[in-house]
Amino acid sequence: MKGKIVLEEHLTTEQNNNLWDASGEAARNGEAYMKDVDARLLDADRRIEEMDRNSIDIAVLSLTSPGAQSILDRTKAVDFARWTNDHVAEHFTSRHPGRLYAFATVALQSPVDAADELERAVKTLGMRGALINGYTNIGDADTAQYLDEEPVWEFWERVDRLGVPVYLHPREPLPGQQRIYAGYPSLVGSAWGFAHETATHSIRLMLSGLFDRYPNLNVILGHLGEGLPLM
């Protein structure tokens, strides 16, 4: 099959790698494997080679999880999002126009700044929407703000006005909600916890009235709908 367009195509930056402890992923998947993954996430040119080998015409890139959503300091999160979008535009999308596009990074620690940054990323940098890594930490690592909650609706109003999609990407459940996974660390992430967390988050959006107020919103779920069609 030719002419493929792929959406959940992650990248990383050195600054992003400094945000989080990768030892858990290395323990689950092997250190050599994760080093190879990291090298691929950093390399725009190698990505094009692999796209060509697999008959992929266009990739829409996004920062790997948890990204800006995990930064506890509001100002740092806002600055990180802006820096990331500029970096992606300079080192990825502008180097391969017509092949690489991107979803913007936004910091929901400040919904108004997230809205402004999304608008800048779309109108100035040519980004195609936003990717948000689940809930946003507010204050500490075990406190979450979900996307249906009232402070975030200011952001959604701007999304509606811009007419761009938001990709809701998985994130591990909050540390205080991981007791059920104790003893089975491989289940916390993509094997199970990602889908359960994201599906529940999606249902919150549906029940909140968000799509009644903004019926033109487009929220993208990956991984065959995170299990929702089967449930």
DABEL-V799197 format. One record per residue. PSI is psi in radians with two decimals (* if undefined). D_CENTER is the distance of its C-alpha to the mean C-alpha in Angstrom with 1 decimal. Layout:
BEGIN
psi=PSI d_center=D_CENTER
psi=PSI d_center=D_CENTER
END
This chain:
BEGIN
psi=2.26 d_center=26.9
psi=2.95 d_center=26.3
psi=0.46 d_center=24.2
psi=2.52 d_center=20.9
psi=2.19 d_center=17.6
psi=2.47 d_center=14.5
psi=-0.82 d_center=11.0
psi=1.29 d_center=8.6
psi=1.83 d_center=10.0
psi=2.71 d_center=8.5
psi=2.96 d_center=10.3
psi=3.03 d_center=11.2
psi=2.84 d_center=13.8
psi=-0.66 d_center=16.7
psi=-0.69 d_center=15.7
psi=-0.72 d_center=12.4
psi=-0.47 d_center=14.6
psi=-0.16 d_center=16.9
psi=-0.52 d_center=14.7
psi=2.76 d_center=14.8
psi=2.00 d_center=17.5
psi=0.11 d_center=17.0
psi=-0.56 d_center=20.4
psi=-0.77 d_center=19.2
psi=-0.71 d_center=17.4
psi=-0.68 d_center=20.5
psi=-0.65 d_center=22.7
psi=-0.67 d_center=21.2
psi=-0.19 d_center=20.9
psi=2.39 d_center=23.4
psi=-0.74 d_center=23.3
psi=-0.72 d_center=24.3
psi=-0.81 d_center=21.7
psi=-0.56 d_center=18.9
psi=-0.69 d_center=20.6
psi=-0.74 d_center=20.7
psi=-0.80 d_center=17.0
psi=-0.73 d_center=16.4
psi=-0.70 d_center=19.0
psi=-0.66 d_center=17.4
psi=-0.41 d_center=14.0
psi=-0.24 d_center=16.1
psi=1.89 d_center=18.5
psi=-0.71 d_center=18.2
psi=-0.71 d_center=21.7
psi=-0.59 d_center=21.5
psi=-0.74 d_center=18.6
psi=-0.73 d_center=21.0
psi=-0.75 d_center=23.7
psi=-0.59 d_center=21.8
psi=-0.77 d_center=20.8
psi=-0.72 d_center=24.5
psi=-0.46 d_center=25.6
psi=0.31 d_center=23.5
psi=0.69 d_center=24.4
psi=2.14 d_center=21.0
psi=-0.75 d_center=21.6
psi=2.40 d_center=18.2
psi=2.32 d_center=14.7
psi=1.93 d_center=11.7
psi=2.76 d_center=9.7
psi=2.67 d_center=6.2
psi=2.40 d_center=6.0
psi=2.70 d_center=6.1
psi=2.59 d_center=5.8
psi=-0.17 d_center=7.0
psi=-2.47 d_center=7.2
psi=-0.44 d_center=8.8
psi=-0.34 d_center=8.7
psi=-0.08 d_center=11.3
psi=2.14 d_center=13.7
psi=-0.54 d_center=16.8
psi=2.14 d_center=18.6
psi=-0.83 d_center=17.8
psi=-0.75 d_center=19.2
psi=-0.67 d_center=17.6
psi=-0.77 d_center=14.1
psi=-0.78 d_center=15.1
psi=-0.68 d_center=16.7
psi=-0.76 d_center=13.8
psi=-0.79 d_center=11.6
psi=-0.79 d_center=14.6
psi=-0.75 d_center=15.6
psi=-0.80 d_center=12.3
psi=-0.71 d_center=12.6
psi=-0.71 d_center=16.2
psi=-0.78 d_center=15.9
psi=-0.73 d_center=13.7
psi=-0.70 d_center=16.3
psi=-0.74 d_center=19.2
psi=-0.17 d_center=18.5
psi=-1.24 d_center=16.7
psi=-0.67 d_center=17.0
psi=-0.36 d_center=20.4
psi=-0.42 d_center=21.8
psi=1.12 d_center=21.3
psi=2.47 d_center=21.6
psi=-0.26 d_center=21.6
psi=-0.75 d_center=19.8
psi=2.20 d_center=16.5
psi=-3.09 d_center=14.4
psi=2.64 d_center=10.9
psi=2.44 d_center=8.2
psi=2.62 d_center=8.6
psi=2.32 d_center=7.2
psi=2.63 d_center=9.0
psi=1.76 d_center=10.8
psi=0.02 d_center=11.9
psi=-0.49 d_center=14.6
psi=1.67 d_center=16.5
psi=-0.65 d_center=15.8
psi=-0.68 d_center=18.4
psi=-0.62 d_center=17.0
psi=-0.73 d_center=13.5
psi=-0.77 d_center=15.5
psi=-0.72 d_center=17.6
psi=-0.67 d_center=14.9
psi=-0.78 d_center=13.3
psi=-0.75 d_center=16.9
psi=-0.78 d_center=17.7
psi=-0.68 d_center=14.8
psi=-0.87 d_center=15.9
psi=-0.55 d_center=19.6
psi=-0.70 d_center=20.1
psi=-0.12 d_center=17.6
psi=0.38 d_center=17.4
psi=2.73 d_center=13.7
psi=0.06 d_center=13.1
psi=-2.70 d_center=10.9
psi=2.66 d_center=7.6
psi=2.24 d_center=4.0
psi=2.24 d_center=4.0
psi=1.24 d_center=4.0
psi=-2.44 d_center=7.4
psi=2.83 d_center=10.4
psi=2.29 d_center=11.2
psi=2.29 d_center=14.1
psi=1.85 d_center=17.1
psi=-0.84 d_center=20.1
psi=3.00 d_center=19.7
psi=-0.20 d_center=17.5
psi=0.28 d_center=19.0
psi=2.26 d_center=18.5
psi=2.57 d_center=15.7
psi=2.09 d_center=15.2
psi=2.83 d_center=13.8
psi=-0.16 d_center=12.9
psi=-0.15 d_center=16.4
psi=2.63 d_center=18.3
psi=-0.72 d_center=20.7
psi=-0.41 d_center=19.4
psi=-0.23 d_center=16.2
psi=-0.45 d_center=18.4
psi=-0.66 d_center=19.2
psi=-0.79 d_center=15.7
psi=-0.57 d_center=16.0
psi=-0.70 d_center=19.4
psi=-0.68 d_center=18.1
psi=-0.79 d_center=15.5
psi=-0.74 d_center=18.6
psi=-0.66 d_center=20.8
psi=-0.44 d_center=18.6
psi=0.60 d_center=18.3
psi=2.72 d_center=14.8
psi=2.78 d_center=12.3
psi=2.18 d_center=9.1
psi=2.08 d_center=6.8
psi=1.82 d_center=6.6
psi=2.57 d_center=4.8
psi=2.76 d_center=7.5
psi=2.65 d_center=8.7
psi=2.58 d_center=12.3
psi=2.73 d_center=14.8
psi=2.53 d_center=16.3
psi=-0.68 d_center=19.0
psi=-0.14 d_center=21.7
psi=0.31 d_center=20.8
psi=0.20 d_center=20.9
psi=-0.65 d_center=24.7
psi=-0.34 d_center=24.8
psi=-0.02 d_center=23.1
psi=2.27 d_center=25.6
psi=-0.18 d_center=27.4
psi=1.14 d_center=24.8
psi=-0.44 d_center=21.9
psi=-0.33 d_center=20.6
psi=-0.29 d_center=19.9
psi=-0.66 d_center=17.4
psi=-2.26 d_center=14.4
psi=-0.39 d_center=13.8
psi=-0.54 d_center=17.6
psi=-0.90 d_center=17.6
psi=-0.65 d_center=15.9
psi=-0.88 d_center=12.3
psi=-0.76 d_center=14.0
psi=-0.78 d_center=16.3
psi=-0.81 d_center=13.9
psi=-0.64 d_center=11.6
psi=-0.74 d_center=14.9
psi=-0.72 d_center=16.5
psi=-0.73 d_center=13.9
psi=-0.71 d_center=14.3
psi=-0.64 d_center=18.0
psi=-0.78 d_center=17.9
psi=-0.74 d_center=16.6
psi=-0.67 d_center=19.4
psi=-0.22 d_center=22.1
psi=-0.27 d_center=21.4
psi=0.02 d_center=23.0
psi=-0.77 d_center=20.0
psi=-0.24 d_center=20.6
psi=-0.71 d_center=24.3
psi=-0.66 d_center=23.9
psi=1.33 d_center=21.5
psi=-0.22 d_center=22.4
psi=0.04 d_center=20.8
psi=2.49 d_center=17.2
psi=1.98 d_center=15.0
psi=2.19 d_center=12.2
psi=2.29 d_center=10.9
psi=2.33 d_center=11.0
psi=-2.95 d_center=11.0
psi=0.85 d_center=13.5
psi=0.65 d_center=16.5
psi=0.35 d_center=15.3
psi=0.55 d_center=14.5
psi=-0.19 d_center=18.3
psi=-0.75 d_center=19.1
psi=-0.55 d_center=21.5
psi=-0.37 d_center=23.4
psi=* d_center=23.8
END
